[in-house]
Amino acid sequence: MTSLAGCSEGSSSGGDGGDGGGDGGSTGSSGSDDDPITVGVVDAQSGNAALTGTPKVLASELAVSEINDDGGILGREVELLTPIPNPTSTPSSSTSAD
């Protein structure tokens, strides 16, 4: 399963958010309309799950590249955060806390 999460601290004038889940306003005060919109994708890029996780991360990178080539979102560049692949992603190493 892939998770895509918005992480930007841009300024917002509020509103109803359109999904009934809150006011849609941002509580961050350090962002500006010139700052990039930061999103993150979390999926495995190593171990057995890399078979499906790596293509999902690459597709996300391609989408962000196309969005930025088209001028971004409302004129703001999009920045993608992805996990660092763990070459020892095995069930035994995932449960140890070294």
Buried (B, 14 or more C-beta within 10 A) or exposed (E): EEEEEEEBBBEBEEEEEEEEEEEEEBEEEEBEEEBBBBBBBBBBBBBEEBEEBBEBBEEBEEBBEEBBEEEBBEEBBBBBEBBEBBEEBEEEEEEEEE
